[in-house]
Amino acid sequence: MHALNTDAATLLREFGGIVGAGHVLTAAKATRRFRKGHRFGDGNVLAVVQPGTLVEQWRVVKAAVAAGRIVIMQAANTGLTGGSTPDGNDYDREIVIVSTLRLKGIQVINDGKQVICLPGATLDRLEQTLKPLGREPHSVIGSSCIGASVLGGICNNSGGSLVRRGPAYTQLALYGQVDEAGELHLVNHLGVKLGDAPEDILSRLEKGAYSPDDIVNDPTLVASDQNYAQHVRQVDAPTPARFNADVTRHFEASGSAGKLVLFAVRLDTFPMEKSAVFYIGSNDTADLTAVRRHMLTAFNTLPIAGEYIHRDAYDIGEKYGKDTFLLIDRFGTDKVPAAFALKSRVDAFFEGFKLRGATDHILQAVMALLPSHLPKRMREFRKRFDHHLLLKVSLDSAPETKAFLQSYFANREGDFFECDAEEGRKAFLHRFAIAGAAIRYRDTHRSSVEDIVALDIALRRNDDDWLETLPESIEGKLISKLYYGHFFCHVFHQDYIVRKGHDPIAIEHEMWDLLDRRGAEYPAEHNVGHLYKAKPELRAFYRSLDPANVLNPGIGQTSKFFCWAER
């Protein structure tokens, strides 16, 4: 490393000279929404810097690295494990968060069959860009967090709800890498000829100053997971279908978790399909298992999505996810990031007066005055059944699906109905709103809730006993449990609301022991963040990408210190 003694004031002036002083944030209120995670993570930062071009991003990171600071790259900050925020204040260097939200570029190439996405491109914007072309991205809204970035998905091998596509993955990326000596280098593995000098490469890419002849289509390099559709069909395999620490899906940017400075990724797109939605209810988990196993093995065409909701999650989501549901239903997904940002600023204002969670209480009071927002047939199934499965299939597969469900449930207690367009849309939107409901419950019940334990787990593909039974030593410490997830992939999100006075970390560690005995993997599709301990293979991957430990140190409960020092 060099220039370790660069003082903070000098470095901040240098940042201001690169991006403009208005895009260098240092005040606590201004940096709050960047340094504080969606669910977990918080810590002090020297600054949040917001570059407006790829060249500015390169110069900012280069200056921070040269000055001996830690760099945390951050896009939408929608992660659930604190993976793109600081974790406390026990680092050995000051932290600079580089926010890429201003870098929203999306370039459609190869007749719409692929895209190049810049660091601030969101899944929502990508979906809207591709829609007129009859194409869609790897993940669509409802399978991931509203406002989530495309590059964040690649960094985390994010999965989502779409059964056929598996984790977000590519072998084509343009990124910066810090070597053992602490020097930043630009690596162009994007498959686009853009020149040699770093700033020329970045400028040409952002301007789209390349021709179709400059695009290299190497058949040995892929821009999506090519094998997952067959992988997920192996329902008798004793291993999970997908999980964050799967070394077969780690490649440079893919799974990098902030240990590289990403400037662009190249990704496949997929044809849009007309679909039908079936809503299934049962009080016997074996019914849902039978549906999953039959459709994954006997159907020629895999379902598009199969989402599970337990009745308890349904109830808490209906009450505490109602504002999220209505916001998206009435105004669309593109307004949600701005709404979240506004909420963060308002919360920061009230916190200055020691009023924590003011907006949550206000929103809940308003929502209580409004009528039910869920369709009648969904509410009726909620009364009858504990277990709910939302099944989306290709329109061509709808007759086969309906015939199978009619035959299967003919002499069973369970039931199903085929949704109309509004019911299908609202069912999946409700499933999405559930994901944030436990947070709202906690923030409006601080006097009785200690915190949330949020697990993201991948069960063995052959695990038919997928609904856990907790020992009383854990059960008695919980107010409620929310079970929901991507059922056909056997990936589950399990949120536990912990009673006041009990240690959430201790409870979580007890649950990890139970999951280990079941052969589960965790996290399944979220970054390890600062919540989970990275397994040895994952730690080795991180260290190979960032040998000086300059970028996002501490991820996966690894060393926070320069060159991976233990102290």
C-alpha positions in Angstrom: 0.0 0.0 0.0 1.1 3.6 -0.5 -0.1 7.0 0.6 -1.5 5.5 3.9 -1.0 8.9 5.6 -3.4 10.8 3.3 -5.6 12.8 5.7 -9.4 12.6 5.5 -9.8 16.3 4.5 -7.5 15.9 1.5 -9.2 12.7 0.3 -12.6 14.3 0.6 -11.5 17.2 -1.5 -10.1 14.8 -4.0 -13.5 13.0 -4.1 -15.3 16.4 -4.6 -13.0 17.2 -7.5 -14.0 14.0 -9.2 -17.8 13.8 -8.6 -18.7 17.3 -7.4 -19.0 18.3 -3.7 -22.7 17.6 -3.7 -22.1 13.9 -4.4 -19.8 13.5 -1.4 -21.9 12.8 1.7 -20.4 13.0 5.2 -23.1 14.1 7.6 -24.7 11.3 9.6 -28.3 12.0 8.4 -27.1 12.1 4.8 -25.2 8.8 4.9 -27.8 7.0 7.0 -29.6 5.2 4.2 -26.3 4.0 2.7 -24.5 2.8 5.8 -27.5 1.2 7.4 -28.7 -2.1 6.0 -32.3 -3.0 5.1 -32.4 -5.5 7.9 -28.9 -5.7 9.3 -25.7 -3.7 9.3 -24.6 -0.3 10.4 -21.3 1.5 11.1 -19.4 4.7 10.6 -18.1 5.8 7.3 -15.7 8.5 6.1 -18.0 9.3 3.2 -20.6 8.1 0.7 -19.4 9.0 -2.8 -21.8 9.0 -5.7 -20.1 8.8 -9.1 -22.0 9.9 -12.1 -20.0 8.1 -14.8 -17.9 4.9 -15.0 -14.8 6.9 -15.3 -15.7 8.8 -12.1 -16.3 5.5 -10.4 -12.8 4.3 -11.5 -11.2 7.5 -10.2 -13.0 7.5 -6.9 -12.1 3.9 -6.1 -8.5 4.4 -7.3 -8.2 7.4 -5.0 -9.7 5.6 -2.0 -7.5 2.5 -2.5 -4.4 4.6 -3.0 -5.2 6.5 0.3 -5.4 3.2 2.2 -9.1 3.2 2.8 -11.6 0.4 2.7 -14.1 0.5 -0.2 -17.6 -0.9 0.0 -19.3 -0.9 -3.3 -23.1 -0.5 -3.0 -26.0 -0.3 -5.5 -29.5 -0.4 -4.2 -28.7 -1.5 -0.6 -31.7 -3.8 -0.6 -29.8 -6.8 0.8 -31.1 -8.6 3.8 -27.9 -9.7 5.5 -25.9 -6.4 5.6 -23.6 -7.5 2.8 -23.1 -4.0 1.3 -22.9 -1.9 4.5 -20.4 -1.6 7.4 -20.6 -4.0 10.3 -19.8 -2.1 13.4 -16.8 0.1 14.0 -13.9 -2.3 14.6 -12.2 -2.0 11.2 -8.5 -1.0 11.0 -9.1 1.7 8.3 -11.8 4.3 7.5 -14.6 3.2 5.1 -15.7 4.8 1.9 -19.0 3.6 0.5 -19.2 4.1 -3.3 -22.9 4.3 -4.3 -23.5 3.4 -7.9 -27.2 4.5 -8.0 -26.5 7.2 -10.6 -25.0 4.7 -13.1 -28.2 3.2 -14.5 -27.2 2.3 -18.0 -28.7 -0.8 -19.8 -27.5 -1.7 -23.3 -29.4 -4.2 -25.4 -27.1 -6.4 -27.6 -27.4 -9.4 -29.9 -30.9 -8.6 -31.0 -32.2 -8.4 -27.5 -30.9 -11.9 -26.5 -28.4 -10.3 -24.2 -27.9 -7.1 -22.2 -25.0 -5.2 -20.7 -25.9 -3.6 -17.4 -24.0 -0.9 -15.6 -23.6 -0.8 -11.7 -26.8 1.1 -10.9 -29.2 -0.8 -13.3 -32.1 -2.2 -11.4 -34.1 -5.4 -12.1 -37.2 -3.3 -12.4 -35.7 -1.0 -15.1 -34.2 -4.0 -16.9 -37.6 -5.7 -16.9 -39.2 -2.5 -18.4 -36.5 -2.2 -21.0 -36.9 -5.7 -22.2 -40.7 -5.8 -22.2 -41.3 -4.1 -25.6 -38.9 -6.7 -27.1 -40.9 -9.6 -25.7 -38.0 -10.6 -23.4 -37.4 -10.6 -19.7 -34.4 -10.8 -17.4 -33.2 -13.7 -15.2 -35.2 -12.4 -12.3 -38.4 -10.5 -12.4 -40.0 -8.3 -9.7 -41.8 -10.5 -7.2 -38.8 -12.9 -7.2 -36.5 -10.3 -5.7 -36.5 -7.2 -3.7 -38.1 -4.1 -5.3 -35.4 -1.8 -6.4 -32.7 -4.5 -6.3 -29.8 -4.0 -8.6 -28.8 -6.4 -11.4 -25.2 -6.4 -10.4 -26.1 -7.1 -6.8 -27.9 -10.3 -8.0 -24.7 -11.4 -9.8 -22.5 -10.6 -6.8 -24.7 -12.7 -4.5 -25.7 -15.6 -7.0 -29.3 -14.5 -6.2 -31.9 -17.0 -7.1 -35.5 -15.7 -7.0 -38.8 -17.4 -7.7 -38.3 -18.6 -11.3 -37.9 -22.3 -11.2 -36.0 -22.9 -14.5 -33.3 -20.3 -14.2 -31.4 -20.9 -11.0 -28.9 -18.5 -9.5 -27.9 -15.3 -11.3 -24.7 -16.1 -13.1 -22.4 -14.9 -15.8 -18.8 -15.4 -16.9 -18.8 -12.0 -18.7 -17.9 -8.9 -16.7 -15.8 -5.8 -16.6 -14.4 -5.2 -13.2 -11.6 -3.6 -11.1 -9.4 -5.8 -8.9 -7.0 -4.9 -6.1 -3.8 -7.0 -6.1 -1.6 -8.1 -3.3 0.3 -4.8 -3.3 -2.9 -2.8 -3.0 -2.9 -1.6 -6.7 -6.2 -1.3 -8.6 -6.4 -2.9 -12.1 -9.2 -3.0 -14.7 -10.0 -6.4 -16.1 -12.1 -6.6 -19.3 -13.8 -10.0 -19.5 -17.0 -8.5 -20.9 -16.5 -9.9 -24.4 -16.6 -6.5 -26.0 -13.5 -4.9 -27.6 -13.1 -1.5 -26.1 -9.4 -0.7 -26.3 -6.7 -0.9 -23.7 -6.5 2.1 -21.4 -8.9 1.8 -18.4 -10.6 5.2 -18.8 -10.9 4.7 -22.6 -12.6 1.3 -22.0 -15.0 2.7 -19.4 -15.9 5.8 -21.5 -16.5 3.8 -24.7 -18.6 1.3 -22.9 -20.8 3.9 -21.2 -21.3 5.8 -24.4 -22.1 2.6 -26.3 -19.2 3.5 -28.6 -18.7 0.0 -30.0 -20.1 -1.9 -33.0 -21.7 -5.4 -33.3 -18.3 -6.5 -34.7 -16.7 -5.6 -31.4 -18.9 -8.0 -29.5 -17.2 -11.4 -29.1 -19.6 -14.3 -28.8 -17.4 -17.0 -27.3 -19.4 -20.3 -27.0 -17.2 -21.4 -24.1 -18.4 -18.5 -21.9 -21.9 -18.2 -20.7 -24.1 -15.4 -19.4 -26.6 -17.5 -17.4 -26.7 -20.9 -15.7 -27.2 -23.4 -18.5 -27.8 -26.5 -16.4 -30.2 -25.5 -13.6 -33.4 -26.7 -15.3 -32.1 -30.2 -15.3 -30.5 -29.9 -11.9 -33.7 -28.9 -10.2 -35.6 -31.9 -11.6 -33.4 -34.3 -9.6 -35.8 -34.6 -6.7 -34.1 -37.6 -5.2 -30.7 -36.0 -4.9 -29.5 -35.7 -1.3 -28.1 -32.2 -1.8 -29.8 -28.7 -2.2 -30.5 -27.4 -5.7 -28.9 -24.0 -5.1 -27.1 -22.1 -2.4 -24.7 -19.2 -2.0 -21.5 -21.3 -1.2 -21.9 -23.6 -4.3 -18.4 -23.4 -5.8 -19.7 -24.5 -9.2 -21.4 -21.1 -9.5 -18.5 -18.9 -8.5 -16.7 -17.2 -11.3 -15.0 -13.8 -11.1 -18.0 -11.4 -10.7 -20.5 -14.2 -10.0 -20.7 -14.7 -6.2 -18.0 -12.0 -5.6 -19.9 -10.3 -2.8 -18.2 -6.9 -3.2 -14.7 -8.3 -3.4 -14.4 -6.9 -6.9 -15.3 -3.4 -8.3 -17.9 -4.2 -10.9 -18.4 -1.8 -13.8 -20.6 -3.9 -16.0 -21.9 -7.5 -16.5 -23.3 -9.2 -19.6 -26.4 -11.3 -19.2 -28.7 -13.5 -21.2 -32.4 -12.5 -21.5 -35.3 -14.9 -21.9 -38.5 -15.0 -24.0 -41.6 -13.8 -22.2 -44.4 -16.3 -21.8 -48.1 -16.1 -21.3 -49.0 -17.8 -18.1 -51.7 -19.2 -15.9 -51.8 -19.2 -12.0 -53.2 -21.9 -9.8 -53.8 -21.4 -6.1 -53.4 -24.6 -4.0 -54.4 -25.1 -0.4 -53.9 -28.0 2.0 -53.5 -29.0 5.6 -51.1 -31.8 4.7 -47.5 -30.9 3.6 -47.4 -34.3 1.8 -49.9 -32.9 -0.8 -47.5 -30.1 -1.7 -44.6 -32.5 -1.8 -46.5 -34.7 -4.2 -47.3 -31.8 -6.5 -43.7 -30.7 -6.5 -42.3 -34.1 -7.2 -44.8 -34.9 -10.0 -44.4 -31.6 -11.8 -40.6 -31.6 -11.7 -40.3 -35.1 -13.0 -43.3 -35.9 -15.2 -44.0 -32.5 -16.9 -42.1 -31.8 -20.1 -42.2 -28.1 -19.4 -41.1 -26.9 -15.9 -43.4 -24.5 -14.0 -42.5 -20.9 -14.1 -42.8 -20.4 -10.4 -44.0 -22.2 -7.3 -44.2 -20.1 -4.1 -45.1 -21.4 -0.7 -46.8 -19.5 2.1 -47.7 -20.8 5.5 -50.9 -19.4 7.0 -49.1 -17.5 9.8 -46.9 -15.8 7.2 -50.1 -15.0 5.2 -51.7 -13.4 8.2 -48.7 -11.2 9.2 -48.1 -10.3 5.6 -51.7 -9.3 5.1 -51.6 -6.9 8.0 -47.9 -5.7 8.1 -47.2 -5.8 4.4 -50.4 -4.0 3.3 -48.8 -0.7 2.6 -46.1 -2.3 0.4 -48.8 -4.2 -1.5 -51.0 -1.2 -2.1 -48.0 1.0 -3.1 -47.0 -1.4 -5.8 -50.5 -2.3 -6.8 -51.5 1.4 -7.3 -48.3 3.1 -8.5 -46.1 0.3 -9.9 -42.7 -1.0 -8.9 -40.7 2.0 -10.3 -42.0 4.3 -7.5 -41.0 2.0 -4.6 -37.2 2.8 -4.3 -38.1 6.5 -4.1 -40.7 5.7 -1.4 -38.2 3.7 0.6 -35.7 6.5 0.4 -38.2 9.0 1.5 -39.2 6.8 4.5 -35.5 6.5 5.5 -35.1 10.3 5.5 -38.3 10.8 7.5 -37.2 8.1 10.0 -33.8 9.8 10.3 -35.6 13.1 11.1 -37.7 11.6 13.9 -34.8 9.6 15.3 -33.2 13.0 16.0 -36.0 13.4 18.5 -35.6 9.9 19.9 -38.8 8.8 18.1 -37.9 5.4 16.5 -40.1 3.8 13.9 -42.5 6.8 13.6 -43.3 6.1 10.0 -44.1 2.5 10.7 -46.6 3.3 13.4 -48.2 6.0 11.1 -48.5 3.7 8.2 -50.0 0.8 10.2 -52.6 3.2 11.7 -53.6 4.3 8.2 -53.7 0.7 6.8 -56.0 -0.4 9.6 -58.6 2.0 8.3 -58.6 0.5 4.8 -60.6 -2.6 3.7 -59.0 -5.9 2.9 -56.8 -5.8 -0.2 -56.7 -9.5 -1.0 -59.1 -11.4 -3.3 -62.1 -13.2 -1.8 -61.1 -16.7 -2.9 -57.6 -16.3 -1.3 -59.2 -15.2 2.0 -61.5 -18.3 1.9 -58.5 -20.6 1.4 -56.7 -18.9 4.2 -59.6 -19.9 6.5 -59.5 -23.5 5.3 -55.8 -24.3 4.9 -52.5 -24.0 6.7 -50.4 -24.4 3.6 -50.6 -22.4 0.4 -48.9 -22.9 -2.9 -48.9 -20.3 -5.7 -48.2 -22.1 -9.0 -47.5 -20.2 -12.2 -47.2 -22.3 -15.4 -46.9 -21.6 -19.1 -50.2 -21.1 -20.7 -49.5 -24.2 -22.9 -49.1 -26.2 -19.7 -52.3 -25.0 -18.0 -54.6 -27.8 -19.3 -52.1 -30.5 -18.2 -51.6 -28.8 -14.8 -55.4 -28.4 -14.2 -56.0 -32.0 -15.1 -53.3 -33.2 -12.8 -54.6 -31.1 -9.9 -58.2 -32.2 -10.4 -57.1 -35.8 -10.4 -54.8 -35.5 -7.4 -57.3 -33.6 -5.2 -60.4 -35.5 -6.2 -60.4 -37.6 -3.0 -58.2 -35.4 -0.8 -59.0 -32.6 1.7 -56.8 -30.1 -0.2 -58.2 -28.0 -3.0 -57.2 -25.5 -5.7 -58.6 -22.9 -8.0 -57.4 -21.4 -11.3 -56.9 -17.7 -10.7 -58.2 -14.9 -12.9 -55.7 -12.3 -14.0 -56.3 -10.1 -10.9 -56.2 -13.0 -8.5 -52.9 -14.3 -9.9 -51.2 -10.9 -9.8 -52.4 -10.2 -6.3 -51.4 -13.6 -5.0 -47.8 -13.2 -6.1 -47.7 -9.6 -4.9 -48.9 -10.7 -1.5 -46.1 -13.3 -1.4 -43.6 -10.5 -2.1 -45.1 -8.2 0.6 -44.7 -11.0 3.2 -40.9 -10.7 2.9 -40.8 -7.4 4.7 -43.7 -7.9 7.1 -41.7 -9.3 10.0 -39.6 -6.1 10.0 -42.7 -3.9 10.2 -44.0 -6.1 13.0 -40.8 -5.7 14.9 -40.7 -1.9 14.4 -44.2 -1.5 15.7 -43.8 -3.8 18.7 -40.5 -2.8 20.2 -41.8 -3.3 23.7 -42.4 -7.0 23.2 -40.0 -7.9 20.4 -36.3 -8.3 20.9 -35.5 -8.7 17.2 -35.9 -10.9 14.2 -34.0 -14.0 13.2 -34.2 -14.3 9.4 -32.9 -17.5 7.8 -32.6 -18.2 4.1 -32.1 -21.9 3.7 -31.8 -24.5 1.0 -33.0 -28.0 1.9 -32.0 -31.2 0.3 -33.9 -31.9 -2.9 -35.1 -35.2 -1.5 -36.2 -33.8 1.9 -39.9 -34.6 2.1 -40.0 -33.5 5.8 -39.5 -29.8 4.8 -41.7 -28.1 7.5 -39.6 -27.9 10.6 -40.7 -28.7 14.2 -38.7 -26.7 16.7 -37.8 -27.9 20.1 -39.6 -26.2 23.0 -36.3 -24.6 24.1 -36.6 -22.4 21.0 -40.4 -22.4 20.4 -41.1 -20.7 23.7 -38.8 -17.8 22.9 -40.7 -16.9 19.8 -43.8 -14.8 19.2 -44.4 -16.0 15.7 -42.7 -17.8 12.7 -43.1 -16.8 9.1 -42.4 -19.6 6.6 -42.5 -18.8 2.9 -40.2 -19.5 -0.1 -39.4 -20.9 -3.5 -41.0 -24.3 -3.0 -40.0 -26.1 -6.2 -36.3 -25.2 -5.6 -36.7 -26.2 -1.9 -35.4 -22.7 -0.9 -37.2 -21.3 2.1 -37.2 -17.9 3.9 -37.9 -18.4 7.6 -38.4 -15.3 9.8 -38.7 -15.7 13.5 -40.0 -12.9 15.8 -38.1 -13.2 19.1 -39.7 -12.4 22.4 -38.3 -9.5 24.4 -35.5 -10.6 26.7 -34.2 -13.5 24.6 -30.9 -13.5 22.6 -31.6 -13.7 18.9 -28.0 -14.6 18.0 -28.1 -17.5 20.4 -31.4 -18.7 19.0 -30.0 -18.4 15.5 -27.0 -20.5 16.3 -29.2 -23.2 17.8 -31.2 -23.2 14.5 -28.0 -23.5 12.5 -27.2 -26.7 14.4 -30.7 -28.1 13.6 -30.2 -27.2 9.9 -26.8 -28.8 9.8 -28.3 -32.1 11.0 -30.8 -31.9 8.2 -28.2 -31.4 5.5 -29.4 -27.9 4.7 -27.3 -25.1 3.2 -27.5 -21.5 4.3 -27.7 -18.9 3.1 -29.5 -20.1 0.0 -29.7 -17.1 -2.3 -28.7 -14.1 -0.2 -25.2 -12.9 0.4 -23.6 -14.3 3.6 -23.3 -10.6 4.5 -22.2 -10.2 8.1 -24.9 -12.5 9.4 -23.5 -15.9 8.2 -20.0 -17.3 8.5 -18.5 -18.1 5.1 -17.5 -21.7 4.6 -13.8 -22.4 3.8 -14.4 -22.7 0.1 -16.2 -19.4 0.0 -13.5 -17.7 2.2 -10.9 -18.9 -0.2 -12.8 -17.6 -3.2 -13.1 -14.1 -1.6 -9.4 -14.1 -0.7 -8.4 -15.0 -4.3 -10.4 -12.1 -5.6 -9.2 -9.5 -3.0 -5.8 -10.6 -1.6 -5.2 -7.3 0.2 -8.7 -7.3 1.8 -9.5 -3.8 0.7 -13.0 -4.4 -0.7 -15.8 -5.2 1.6 -13.7 -6.7 4.3 -15.4 -8.7 7.0 -17.9 -10.3 4.6 -18.9 -13.7 5.8 -17.4 -13.0 9.3 -13.9 -13.0 7.8 -11.1 -10.6 8.8 -11.8 -6.9 8.6 -8.1 -6.1 8.5 -5.6 -5.3 5.8 -4.2 -8.4 4.0 -6.5 -10.6 6.0 -4.7 -10.1 9.3 -6.4 -11.7 12.3 -5.9 -8.6 14.5 
